[in-house]
Amino acid sequence: MAYRWTNDLTSADVTPQAAFLNRRQIMAGMAGAGLAAMTGGAAQAGEGLEPNSWEDVTTYCNYYEFGTGKGDPSANAHSLTTSPWSVTIDGMVDRPGEYDFNEILSEMTIEERIYRFRCVEAWSMVVPWNGFELADLLNMAGVKDGAKYVAFETLYRPSEMPGTQYRVLDWPYREGLRLDEAMHPLTLMATGIFGKPLPNQNGAPLRLVVPWKYGFKSIKSIVRLTLTDKEPPASWNMANPGEYGFYSNVNPNVDHPRWSQASERPLGGGLFARRKPTLMFNGYEEEVAALYDGMDLTRFY
């Protein structure tokens, strides 16, 4: 199992929230009373990353349940009811059931931290997520021996999701991770951005963030997690397996059939923003490459 970061900081390391929101800190962590402190393990992967603006992060979104245009989610997602909210955890777990979102948060408050991670899709951006490790939620439910994967499912509520009237995908949206990927300390259940609750268009109230994979793997508005011993279905992989593999790791050496993935254009610099070389595993190679030792990454893309 991957290492878990241990907090060895003191009150002298506390950073005021205003300083974080002014984007003057490299990485911040959250603890009980809303105090922020520099984090260790997460900082190694996110050091030096300057976040995009609130406007960039909240208006350039992929959330097809609200439309296929990048601006559609921010225009339409206000219709989504996110409270009350519950998450069903089932399959190969010791304590299956329906978990109330607020009860989950009450269990995770002490561990909640802010992580600054890059997200890569057609453009790349840097988002300061706040949330907790997915491993903590899985440990709460208790993973049974023999489980190998985690399957995720997004809310499907056509009355509030205008994009679902179109069969762009086979609704509800589904994703999956191998168990060791899910238990890695960089795999987050995000509850907010910039220290604030998640806006609807960004996947409120609870979404996955897997920073070394392409953005569509980070499923939004999660209502179900299922532990299983079989590779679960993933929406884009089902829709077009020739273009979207199950793993979807950021790999500049494996092109999408219709475009190169060797470079990326940072969001926020306009149409003429200079492209940058895409980094293996989105810059988190040191942290996650061992998960794929011995795998042919051109076959398992």
Backbone bond lengths (Angstrom), bond angles and torsions (degrees), N, CA, C in turn:
res aa  C-N    CA-C-N  psi(-1)  N-CA   C-N-CA  omega(-1)  CA-C   N-CA-C  phi
1 M - - - 1.466 - - 1.531 109.02 -
2 A 1.310 117.25 146.78 1.459 121.77 -179.57 1.520 111.03 -66.38
3 Y 1.327 115.38 157.47 1.444 120.88 -178.74 1.521 111.20 -66.45
4 R 1.314 116.35 156.17 1.451 121.53 174.50 1.518 107.90 -115.77
5 W 1.324 116.48 130.87 1.445 121.42 -179.01 1.521 110.41 -67.15
6 T 1.331 117.34 136.01 1.452 122.83 178.81 1.516 109.46 -112.41
7 N 1.312 116.32 130.27 1.451 121.85 -177.96 1.529 110.60 -77.57
8 D 1.344 116.78 118.79 1.461 120.66 174.99 1.529 110.34 -120.53
9 L 1.331 116.16 24.74 1.457 121.34 -178.06 1.518 110.76 -89.79
10 T 1.316 115.32 164.43 1.456 121.68 179.28 1.514 109.52 -124.71
11 S 1.328 116.92 178.39 1.462 120.94 -179.83 1.518 111.90 -62.26
12 A 1.333 118.07 -21.82 1.466 121.31 179.36 1.522 111.54 -66.50
13 D 1.353 116.30 -18.43 1.462 120.43 -178.60 1.523 113.00 -89.42
14 V 1.329 116.87 -2.03 1.462 119.92 -174.07 1.524 110.99 -65.66
15 T 1.342 115.26 135.94 1.456 122.35 178.15 1.522 108.67 -114.46
16 P 1.336 120.04 130.62 1.452 121.09 178.56 1.519 111.31 -60.68
17 Q 1.350 116.04 146.38 1.459 120.23 -179.13 1.514 111.60 -58.47
18 A 1.319 117.64 -37.87 1.462 120.74 -178.06 1.521 111.07 -60.14
19 A 1.320 115.37 -36.71 1.466 118.46 179.84 1.518 110.39 -64.75
20 F 1.352 116.15 -39.39 1.458 118.05 178.19 1.520 111.09 -65.97
21 L 1.321 116.88 -46.53 1.451 119.84 -176.85 1.516 111.51 -65.25
22 N 1.345 117.88 -22.25 1.456 121.54 174.67 1.516 111.56 -82.35
23 R 1.339 116.58 2.96 1.469 123.03 174.22 1.517 112.08 63.92
24 R 1.349 116.89 38.54 1.462 119.57 -179.44 1.525 112.77 -104.23
25 Q 1.334 116.50 -0.44 1.452 119.15 -179.08 1.514 109.86 -112.11
26 I 1.316 117.50 150.22 1.458 121.78 179.09 1.522 110.49 -72.84
27 M 1.287 118.36 -44.11 1.464 121.81 -177.17 1.506 107.76 -155.83
28 A 1.328 116.17 139.80 1.460 118.96 179.64 1.509 109.69 -128.03
29 G 1.333 115.82 153.31 1.452 119.75 175.53 1.501 109.92 -124.75
30 M 1.323 117.14 152.57 1.452 120.53 -179.55 1.512 110.40 -109.39
31 A 1.337 116.47 142.17 1.451 121.83 174.27 1.514 108.39 -136.74
32 G 1.332 115.65 174.21 1.439 125.47 -167.22 1.504 119.39 -26.87
33 A 1.343 119.78 -61.61 1.458 121.03 -171.24 1.512 112.68 -89.70
34 G 1.312 118.03 21.76 1.457 121.08 178.36 1.518 112.25 84.40
35 L 1.349 117.37 11.60 1.452 120.82 178.19 1.512 109.05 -79.65
36 A 1.349 116.04 151.91 1.455 120.27 -179.76 1.514 109.31 -117.72
37 A 1.360 116.29 143.09 1.463 121.07 179.73 1.513 108.61 -141.68
38 M 1.328 117.20 150.40 1.455 120.35 178.88 1.522 109.34 -64.35
39 T 1.359 117.49 132.36 1.453 120.59 -177.94 1.509 110.55 -99.78
40 G 1.355 115.59 154.49 1.449 121.09 -175.13 1.503 113.23 -86.44
41 G 1.375 117.70 -74.60 1.454 121.27 -173.86 1.510 112.73 -57.06
42 A 1.325 117.34 -44.23 1.456 119.69 -178.04 1.516 111.42 -67.69
43 A 1.326 117.91 -33.63 1.465 121.01 -178.43 1.524 111.27 -64.49
44 Q 1.323 117.16 -32.16 1.455 119.27 179.79 1.520 111.10 -59.63
45 A 1.341 116.76 -36.25 1.451 120.12 -178.32 1.513 112.57 -86.53
46 G 1.340 118.81 -25.40 1.451 120.92 -173.51 1.503 114.87 -112.61
47 E 1.319 118.09 7.79 1.454 121.46 -173.74 1.527 111.52 -60.08
48 G 1.319 114.47 131.58 1.455 120.30 174.59 1.512 115.20 84.72
49 L 1.319 118.48 0.82 1.453 120.45 -177.16 1.526 110.48 -84.02
50 E 1.320 115.79 127.33 1.451 121.80 178.78 1.530 108.70 -94.66
51 P 1.335 118.93 123.05 1.460 120.01 -175.46 1.519 112.64 -71.13
52 N 1.317 115.17 152.97 1.449 120.49 169.82 1.520 109.81 -69.82
53 S 1.308 116.22 169.76 1.456 120.84 179.85 1.526 110.74 -73.73
54 W 1.330 115.53 161.01 1.459 121.51 174.42 1.527 109.97 -54.57
55 E 1.325 117.10 -41.95 1.462 120.82 -178.90 1.520 111.06 -63.23
56 D 1.350 117.31 -45.05 1.460 119.98 177.61 1.522 111.00 -56.59
57 V 1.330 115.47 -49.45 1.450 121.46 -171.78 1.529 111.90 -67.84
58 T 1.325 116.47 -33.72 1.471 119.70 -173.02 1.527 114.33 -98.71
59 T 1.332 118.36 -7.57 1.470 119.26 -178.95 1.519 113.20 -117.54
60 Y 1.331 118.02 -8.79 1.463 121.38 177.14 1.524 106.51 -114.36
61 C 1.308 116.77 90.44 1.458 121.24 -170.27 1.528 111.14 -134.81
62 N 1.308 115.59 149.21 1.459 122.10 166.69 1.529 107.70 -106.57
63 Y 1.321 116.45 115.37 1.459 122.27 176.43 1.518 105.08 -157.16
64 Y 1.337 115.32 83.17 1.461 121.17 -167.23 1.524 113.19 -63.89
65 E 1.318 117.62 -19.36 1.460 119.20 175.72 1.529 111.99 -61.15
66 F 1.340 116.14 -17.53 1.464 121.07 179.11 1.525 112.47 -115.50
67 G 1.326 116.99 8.84 1.454 120.98 178.49 1.507 111.37 127.15
68 T 1.327 116.49 155.67 1.460 120.85 -175.32 1.521 113.52 -90.81
69 G 1.321 118.59 -12.42 1.453 120.67 176.00 1.508 111.59 -76.51
70 K 1.336 117.12 149.96 1.466 120.34 -178.06 1.526 112.30 -61.50
71 G 1.325 117.71 -30.00 1.452 120.56 179.70 1.513 114.16 -91.26
72 D 1.343 117.83 -8.03 1.468 120.76 -177.46 1.530 113.46 -61.68
73 P 1.340 119.34 -44.46 1.465 118.18 -179.27 1.527 113.26 -58.99
74 S 1.317 117.72 -44.19 1.471 118.75 -179.19 1.526 111.50 -67.26
75 A 1.337 117.18 -26.74 1.464 120.72 178.87 1.520 112.28 -81.08
76 N 1.342 117.12 -30.47 1.459 119.87 -169.77 1.525 115.52 -113.44
77 A 1.331 118.36 -17.29 1.460 119.85 -170.64 1.527 113.54 -75.04
78 H 1.324 117.67 -7.81 1.467 119.61 177.60 1.532 111.26 -60.20
79 S 1.325 116.70 -19.66 1.462 120.56 -178.53 1.529 112.78 -75.03
80 L 1.319 117.64 -12.86 1.467 120.81 -174.13 1.529 111.18 -77.85
81 T 1.321 116.37 127.65 1.467 122.30 174.36 1.518 108.65 -87.71
82 T 1.324 117.17 120.66 1.469 120.85 -175.78 1.527 113.28 -114.27
83 S 1.315 117.58 4.37 1.463 121.00 177.51 1.525 108.87 -143.90
84 P 1.333 118.15 126.72 1.468 126.86 2.45 1.531 111.83 -74.23
85 W 1.334 115.51 164.07 1.466 121.38 -178.44 1.520 108.21 -144.25
86 S 1.313 115.07 139.08 1.459 119.39 175.52 1.516 109.49 -137.11
87 V 1.319 115.44 157.15 1.464 122.79 179.56 1.520 108.23 -124.41
88 T 1.313 116.99 123.03 1.460 121.58 175.71 1.518 109.11 -85.75
89 I 1.317 115.64 128.69 1.468 121.28 175.14 1.515 106.87 -118.53
90 D 1.337 116.22 119.75 1.459 119.44 -174.93 1.517 110.88 -143.60
91 G 1.318 115.31 -168.78 1.455 119.97 -176.63 1.519 110.97 85.36
92 M 1.316 116.25 -135.92 1.462 121.92 -172.86 1.529 111.00 -86.10
93 V 1.347 114.92 67.43 1.458 121.16 178.58 1.523 108.99 -131.68
94 D 1.324 115.54 155.38 1.463 121.28 -179.41 1.522 112.11 -76.09
95 R 1.331 116.43 -31.25 1.460 120.24 -174.69 1.532 110.07 -127.31
96 P 1.317 117.22 69.01 1.465 119.31 179.09 1.522 110.62 -67.51
97 G 1.313 115.74 155.06 1.456 118.49 177.23 1.509 112.02 158.88
98 E 1.328 114.49 -176.77 1.450 122.56 177.95 1.520 107.95 -99.99
99 Y 1.328 116.58 115.89 1.452 122.81 -175.10 1.528 109.65 -101.34
100 D 1.319 116.23 122.32 1.455 120.63 177.92 1.526 109.81 -68.55
101 F 1.328 116.28 135.60 1.458 120.59 -176.37 1.526 112.28 -58.53
102 N 1.323 117.39 -42.83 1.466 120.01 -179.46 1.525 111.82 -66.25
103 E 1.325 116.68 -32.66 1.467 119.52 176.47 1.526 110.45 -69.48
104 I 1.340 116.12 -37.81 1.466 119.50 175.79 1.518 109.69 -59.76
105 L 1.335 116.51 -47.19 1.463 120.14 -178.95 1.522 111.36 -62.18
106 S 1.317 117.25 -38.46 1.464 119.25 -179.50 1.524 111.41 -64.10
107 E 1.329 116.20 -30.87 1.465 120.34 176.62 1.516 111.87 -75.08
108 M 1.341 117.09 -29.50 1.454 121.18 -171.29 1.524 114.07 -99.71
109 T 1.312 119.14 -5.64 1.464 121.33 -170.82 1.517 112.77 -53.28
110 I 1.322 117.65 -44.80 1.463 119.71 -175.35 1.526 111.07 -65.79
111 E 1.324 116.92 -28.77 1.453 120.16 -177.47 1.527 113.07 -92.37
112 E 1.339 116.99 -7.89 1.458 118.54 -174.46 1.522 110.91 -65.81
113 R 1.350 115.68 134.47 1.453 120.49 -177.57 1.519 109.06 -141.57
114 I 1.302 116.66 169.21 1.456 120.68 175.82 1.525 108.75 -106.91
115 Y 1.312 115.82 133.28 1.459 123.21 -178.71 1.520 108.02 -123.99
116 R 1.288 116.75 138.78 1.466 121.18 178.06 1.524 108.49 -107.12
117 F 1.327 115.90 107.76 1.452 121.40 -173.83 1.521 110.81 -124.53
118 R 1.329 115.12 148.17 1.456 122.26 173.62 1.527 109.49 -82.08
119 C 1.322 115.43 143.63 1.459 122.39 174.91 1.521 107.49 -123.00
120 V 1.315 118.06 130.46 1.457 121.27 -177.88 1.522 109.76 -120.00
121 E 1.319 115.60 124.97 1.464 122.51 169.49 1.529 105.61 -135.37
122 A 1.326 119.01 -124.24 1.460 119.70 175.45 1.529 109.62 -69.61
123 W 1.324 115.35 -36.00 1.455 123.10 172.76 1.519 106.80 -118.02
124 S 1.314 116.86 167.52 1.458 119.13 175.66 1.518 109.06 -114.50
125 M 1.316 115.72 149.23 1.457 120.98 175.68 1.519 108.93 -146.32
126 V 1.320 115.62 165.12 1.455 122.10 178.20 1.520 107.80 -116.71
127 V 1.325 116.48 125.04 1.456 122.01 -174.75 1.521 109.62 -121.59
128 P 1.348 118.82 127.62 1.461 120.86 172.86 1.525 110.31 -85.30
129 W 1.321 115.83 96.21 1.458 121.67 -179.11 1.516 110.63 -83.75
130 N 1.305 118.18 143.89 1.459 119.65 163.37 1.519 108.90 -114.50
131 G 1.331 114.97 141.47 1.448 120.07 -176.14 1.511 111.56 173.15
132 F 1.328 116.23 -159.02 1.461 120.93 -177.98 1.518 108.48 -138.26
133 E 1.310 116.44 164.62 1.456 120.54 -178.59 1.528 110.41 -68.87
134 L 1.331 115.64 135.78 1.456 119.98 174.93 1.525 110.25 -56.48
135 A 1.320 117.22 -34.17 1.470 120.70 179.81 1.513 111.53 -55.70
136 D 1.333 117.79 -35.58 1.462 120.30 179.87 1.524 111.33 -64.04
137 L 1.329 116.38 -41.18 1.464 120.11 179.11 1.529 110.81 -68.00
138 L 1.334 116.63 -41.23 1.457 119.94 179.20 1.524 110.90 -65.40
139 N 1.319 116.60 -38.03 1.464 119.62 177.92 1.528 111.36 -67.66
140 M 1.326 116.45 -31.47 1.460 120.16 176.63 1.526 110.23 -61.65
141 A 1.333 115.58 -41.29 1.463 119.94 -179.52 1.521 112.29 -81.22
142 G 1.335 117.30 -23.35 1.456 121.53 179.92 1.513 112.59 80.56
143 V 1.333 117.31 105.31 1.463 122.23 -177.93 1.525 109.41 -86.08
144 K 1.323 116.80 126.83 1.456 121.21 -179.60 1.525 111.22 -79.48
145 D 1.329 115.01 152.07 1.456 120.28 174.19 1.530 108.99 -57.89
146 G 1.307 115.04 140.16 1.452 119.64 178.92 1.514 113.72 98.66
147 A 1.330 117.82 -16.83 1.467 120.09 176.10 1.519 109.00 -69.39
148 K 1.326 116.60 136.59 1.459 121.49 -177.03 1.524 113.24 -125.24
149 Y 1.331 117.52 -18.00 1.459 121.69 -175.67 1.526 110.25 -140.42
150 V 1.332 114.30 159.00 1.463 121.56 170.04 1.520 107.54 -119.87
151 A 1.323 116.50 124.94 1.459 122.28 175.56 1.526 108.77 -100.53
152 F 1.336 116.23 141.23 1.462 121.97 -178.75 1.526 109.28 -122.76
153 E 1.330 115.24 150.56 1.464 120.23 178.43 1.517 109.70 -139.29
154 T 1.335 115.27 135.16 1.460 122.82 177.38 1.527 110.36 -86.53
155 L 1.307 116.26 152.67 1.456 122.03 171.45 1.533 110.48 -52.43
156 Y 1.319 115.54 139.89 1.469 120.90 172.61 1.523 107.26 -124.98
157 R 1.328 115.47 103.77 1.462 121.27 -176.92 1.527 108.31 -137.76
158 P 1.341 116.99 83.33 1.468 120.61 -173.79 1.523 114.17 -55.24
159 S 1.323 118.08 -30.89 1.460 119.91 -178.53 1.518 112.45 -64.15
160 E 1.331 117.04 -21.63 1.463 121.60 -178.81 1.525 112.48 -116.49
161 M 1.310 117.13 -4.08 1.460 121.80 -175.60 1.522 109.65 -122.91
162 P 1.326 118.14 88.26 1.466 120.53 -173.53 1.522 114.34 -61.07
163 G 1.329 117.90 -26.59 1.456 119.85 -178.94 1.511 113.85 -68.35
164 T 1.338 117.69 -19.70 1.462 119.98 -176.86 1.524 112.89 -75.92
165 Q 1.327 117.80 -7.62 1.469 119.11 175.44 1.528 111.19 -72.62
166 Y 1.343 116.06 -13.09 1.460 121.62 177.64 1.524 108.54 -105.79
167 R 1.315 117.37 136.16 1.459 121.45 -177.07 1.526 110.72 -86.02
168 V 1.331 114.84 53.92 1.461 119.90 176.38 1.519 109.65 -64.18
169 L 1.323 115.68 -39.05 1.455 123.18 177.83 1.525 107.79 -135.35
170 D 1.321 115.80 169.97 1.450 121.54 175.86 1.526 107.67 -86.00
171 W 1.321 116.82 97.49 1.465 120.97 -176.77 1.532 110.28 -71.64
172 P 1.326 119.34 151.11 1.459 126.56 -2.07 1.526 112.39 -75.82
173 Y 1.325 115.47 161.36 1.457 121.82 179.03 1.524 108.50 -66.50
174 R 1.329 115.76 136.01 1.466 121.11 -178.19 1.523 110.53 -133.37
175 E 1.307 115.08 149.40 1.469 121.93 177.21 1.515 109.13 -147.16
176 G 1.331 115.56 172.96 1.452 119.82 179.98 1.513 112.22 -159.24
177 L 1.305 115.50 154.30 1.457 123.75 175.72 1.517 108.90 -133.56
178 R 1.315 115.59 150.08 1.453 119.62 167.09 1.529 107.65 -67.53
179 L 1.322 117.38 151.49 1.458 119.94 -173.59 1.521 112.45 -61.04
180 D 1.340 117.63 -39.25 1.463 118.16 -179.51 1.526 111.23 -67.20
181 E 1.341 117.70 -31.56 1.463 120.39 173.93 1.526 110.25 -66.27
182 A 1.324 115.51 -43.07 1.460 120.44 -178.18 1.521 111.98 -64.85
183 M 1.323 117.00 -33.78 1.460 120.83 -177.10 1.529 112.85 -85.96
184 H 1.324 117.55 -4.83 1.462 119.98 -179.70 1.527 110.24 -66.50
185 P 1.330 118.71 140.71 1.469 120.45 -175.62 1.519 115.28 -66.53
186 L 1.329 119.22 -11.95 1.461 120.24 175.17 1.525 112.40 -88.28
187 T 1.332 117.69 -6.02 1.461 121.02 179.08 1.525 108.96 -87.25
188 L 1.318 115.71 116.32 1.463 120.94 -170.39 1.512 113.44 -111.93
189 M 1.315 115.04 151.89 1.447 122.38 159.70 1.524 105.22 -102.25
190 A 1.323 115.79 107.06 1.461 120.63 -175.33 1.518 110.43 -86.96
191 T 1.328 114.94 137.20 1.459 121.90 178.05 1.531 111.52 -117.34
192 G 1.338 117.01 -4.72 1.456 119.03 -178.47 1.510 112.38 -170.44
193 I 1.325 114.57 176.77 1.460 123.22 173.60 1.518 108.10 -136.59
194 F 1.332 116.14 148.37 1.458 122.09 -179.56 1.530 111.94 52.25
195 G 1.325 117.32 30.26 1.454 120.31 179.73 1.517 114.10 76.45
196 K 1.328 117.81 7.83 1.461 122.50 179.40 1.526 109.40 -116.26
197 P 1.346 118.19 159.48 1.463 119.79 178.25 1.521 111.54 -58.73
198 L 1.330 116.52 149.25 1.454 121.69 179.43 1.527 110.77 -58.66
199 P 1.327 118.11 130.41 1.464 119.65 167.53 1.530 109.67 -66.66
200 N 1.312 116.18 155.00 1.471 119.82 -178.59 1.517 112.31 -54.65
201 Q 1.331 117.48 -42.66 1.459 120.66 -175.19 1.524 112.77 -68.19
202 N 1.319 116.95 -16.69 1.461 120.66 178.58 1.519 112.68 -97.58
203 G 1.346 116.64 5.47 1.458 119.15 172.99 1.504 116.06 108.98
204 A 1.332 117.48 25.33 1.462 121.31 -179.54 1.539 110.64 -57.20
205 P 1.330 115.65 148.65 1.465 125.95 -2.83 1.527 113.63 -95.39
206 L 1.347 116.29 -2.77 1.462 119.80 -173.98 1.523 108.86 -148.62
207 R 1.332 116.20 124.26 1.453 120.52 179.03 1.518 110.47 -138.22
208 L 1.307 114.86 162.41 1.457 122.13 177.00 1.524 109.28 -88.36
209 V 1.327 116.96 146.46 1.465 122.68 170.89 1.527 107.77 -134.22
210 V 1.330 115.32 117.34 1.477 121.41 178.01 1.520 106.15 -122.80
211 P 1.319 119.37 93.63 1.468 121.52 -163.87 1.517 116.01 -69.43
212 W 1.332 118.75 -14.44 1.471 118.37 179.83 1.533 112.03 -96.07
213 K 1.319 116.88 6.19 1.455 121.65 179.04 1.530 109.92 -116.58
214 Y 1.328 116.01 163.20 1.462 119.69 176.86 1.525 110.09 -64.69
215 G 1.332 114.87 154.61 1.456 120.81 -168.12 1.511 115.10 -58.43
216 F 1.341 118.52 -31.15 1.461 118.62 -175.90 1.524 113.15 -67.49
217 K 1.350 117.83 -14.52 1.463 120.01 175.75 1.525 111.55 -73.09
218 S 1.317 116.98 -19.99 1.472 120.95 -174.91 1.529 109.33 -89.63
219 I 1.306 115.38 79.47 1.452 125.02 -171.92 1.535 111.79 -62.20
220 K 1.328 115.59 142.29 1.463 122.64 -174.08 1.528 112.00 -101.92
221 S 1.342 115.12 162.20 1.473 123.99 171.49 1.526 111.33 42.82
222 I 1.312 115.55 61.35 1.464 122.48 -171.50 1.523 110.93 -75.19
223 V 1.343 115.93 134.15 1.462 121.05 176.29 1.527 112.48 -120.80
224 R 1.336 117.47 -10.53 1.463 118.82 -179.14 1.524 111.28 -150.64
225 L 1.345 114.99 137.77 1.457 123.10 168.68 1.514 107.13 -125.11
226 T 1.325 116.49 131.96 1.454 121.24 -179.35 1.522 108.83 -127.28
227 L 1.321 116.12 124.43 1.460 121.30 175.50 1.522 108.18 -87.99
228 T 1.322 116.22 130.80 1.458 121.05 -173.27 1.520 110.60 -145.78
229 D 1.322 115.74 163.17 1.468 120.21 176.17 1.520 111.58 -100.85
230 K 1.330 117.56 6.71 1.463 121.79 179.28 1.518 110.38 -122.69
231 E 1.344 115.99 147.23 1.455 119.74 178.76 1.531 109.34 -59.99
232 P 1.324 117.82 123.37 1.461 120.17 -175.26 1.529 112.12 -82.73
233 P 1.331 117.25 161.81 1.459 120.49 176.51 1.517 110.77 -68.54
234 A 1.328 116.27 147.22 1.463 123.30 176.23 1.521 106.95 -130.43
235 S 1.325 117.03 132.65 1.463 121.31 -167.07 1.519 113.79 -56.48
236 W 1.334 118.11 -50.24 1.460 118.94 -176.99 1.521 111.52 -72.19
237 N 1.314 116.82 -32.00 1.456 120.42 176.02 1.526 110.47 -65.63
238 M 1.342 117.14 -38.73 1.464 120.63 176.71 1.526 111.05 -68.56
239 A 1.337 116.69 -39.51 1.460 120.84 -176.50 1.522 112.26 -68.81
240 N 1.346 116.42 -37.37 1.466 119.56 -177.43 1.525 109.16 -156.69
241 P 1.331 117.04 79.58 1.467 119.91 -175.84 1.520 113.79 -63.90
242 G 1.329 117.76 -20.98 1.453 119.65 178.28 1.514 113.27 -72.54
243 E 1.325 116.81 -19.86 1.460 121.06 -178.91 1.521 113.16 -109.86
244 Y 1.332 117.08 -26.60 1.463 120.20 -173.76 1.523 109.28 -129.34
245 G 1.330 115.46 107.46 1.449 120.09 179.17 1.512 111.76 -80.65
246 F 1.328 115.83 169.19 1.466 120.08 179.24 1.518 111.54 -64.71
247 Y 1.334 117.58 -39.82 1.465 119.77 -173.72 1.527 112.10 -76.65
248 S 1.310 117.54 -45.89 1.474 122.16 176.59 1.524 112.88 54.45
249 N 1.320 116.46 38.20 1.461 120.72 173.73 1.527 109.97 -72.26
250 V 1.316 116.34 143.96 1.464 120.45 175.81 1.531 107.79 -68.36
251 N 1.328 115.54 116.65 1.459 121.08 -175.50 1.530 108.29 -142.59
252 P 1.334 117.75 104.39 1.470 119.98 -178.18 1.514 113.51 -65.45
253 N 1.330 117.18 -13.25 1.458 120.67 -177.12 1.528 113.23 -90.09
254 V 1.317 117.03 -4.98 1.462 121.46 179.26 1.522 108.01 -120.61
255 D 1.312 116.44 109.79 1.459 120.73 -178.62 1.524 111.35 -78.06
256 H 1.314 114.98 145.66 1.456 120.72 164.24 1.530 106.01 -64.93
257 P 1.330 119.42 145.90 1.471 119.70 -177.99 1.521 114.61 -55.97
258 R 1.334 117.31 -23.12 1.469 119.20 -176.12 1.517 113.93 -110.83
259 W 1.337 118.85 -1.25 1.460 120.34 177.10 1.525 110.48 -163.90
260 S 1.318 114.12 160.92 1.457 119.95 177.11 1.530 109.94 -77.96
261 Q 1.323 115.88 146.01 1.458 121.17 174.98 1.529 110.57 -112.71
262 A 1.326 116.24 19.14 1.458 120.58 -176.30 1.519 113.16 -79.28
263 S 1.347 116.62 -15.89 1.462 119.15 179.30 1.518 109.44 -143.27
264 E 1.320 115.71 164.69 1.457 121.83 -177.72 1.513 109.45 -138.99
265 R 1.317 116.44 155.32 1.462 121.36 178.02 1.520 108.88 -111.78
266 P 1.340 118.34 116.88 1.467 120.27 -179.25 1.520 111.48 -64.30
267 L 1.310 116.70 135.04 1.451 121.67 176.06 1.528 109.42 -71.48
268 G 1.316 116.59 143.04 1.460 121.21 177.45 1.507 113.14 107.82
269 G 1.326 117.27 -12.17 1.455 120.19 -179.21 1.512 113.76 -101.60
270 G 1.333 116.94 5.45 1.453 120.02 179.96 1.516 112.24 81.62
271 L 1.332 115.18 178.75 1.459 120.54 -176.90 1.521 113.27 -63.04
272 F 1.335 116.08 -22.52 1.462 119.64 -177.02 1.529 112.10 -101.83
273 A 1.342 116.19 16.64 1.463 119.69 176.61 1.523 109.47 -59.61
274 R 1.300 116.09 136.28 1.470 120.84 -178.31 1.521 109.97 -69.01
275 R 1.317 115.62 131.47 1.456 120.27 178.18 1.528 110.24 -71.19
276 K 1.325 115.53 149.40 1.458 122.04 178.86 1.521 109.29 -119.33
277 P 1.343 117.16 150.06 1.467 118.49 175.78 1.526 110.31 -61.19
278 T 1.307 115.91 134.68 1.462 120.56 175.37 1.521 109.06 -73.15
279 L 1.317 117.13 134.51 1.456 122.52 -179.20 1.526 110.53 -91.82
280 M 1.316 115.68 142.80 1.455 119.93 177.03 1.521 110.31 -57.74
281 F 1.302 115.76 135.07 1.469 122.08 -175.88 1.532 111.25 52.05
282 N 1.341 115.36 31.63 1.465 121.58 175.36 1.530 112.60 60.46
283 G 1.339 116.68 26.62 1.460 120.24 179.01 1.511 114.37 94.10
284 Y 1.327 117.54 0.81 1.466 121.57 -178.02 1.532 111.43 -109.62
285 E 1.343 115.91 28.88 1.461 120.44 -175.64 1.521 111.73 -59.86
286 E 1.320 116.59 -42.89 1.466 119.53 -178.20 1.525 111.39 -60.40
287 E 1.320 116.79 -35.14 1.460 121.12 -175.60 1.531 113.52 -82.05
288 V 1.356 117.71 -32.78 1.465 118.34 -168.63 1.520 115.16 -121.93
289 A 1.321 119.68 -9.26 1.467 120.50 -174.68 1.523 112.29 -58.12
290 A 1.321 117.53 -33.06 1.467 120.50 -178.18 1.521 112.47 -63.46
291 L 1.327 117.29 -20.90 1.460 119.80 178.01 1.534 111.82 -64.15
292 Y 1.333 116.09 -21.73 1.462 120.64 -172.51 1.519 112.15 -118.77
293 D 1.319 117.19 20.44 1.465 120.82 176.95 1.527 110.19 -55.29
294 G 1.328 115.82 129.57 1.454 121.23 176.51 1.519 114.79 83.68
295 M 1.332 118.06 -3.18 1.463 120.78 179.65 1.516 110.84 -89.94
296 D 1.313 116.73 143.28 1.458 122.20 172.54 1.528 107.40 -82.67
297 L 1.327 116.53 103.72 1.462 120.66 -172.66 1.523 112.54 -78.61
298 T 1.342 118.08 -6.21 1.462 119.62 170.91 1.534 110.54 -86.07
299 R 1.294 116.72 -20.70 1.473 121.62 175.97 1.518 110.68 -92.04
300 F 1.327 115.71 -44.99 1.470 120.70 179.05 1.518 107.87 -97.95
301 Y 1.336 115.19 76.16 1.471 120.73 -175.16 1.516 110.92 -98.95
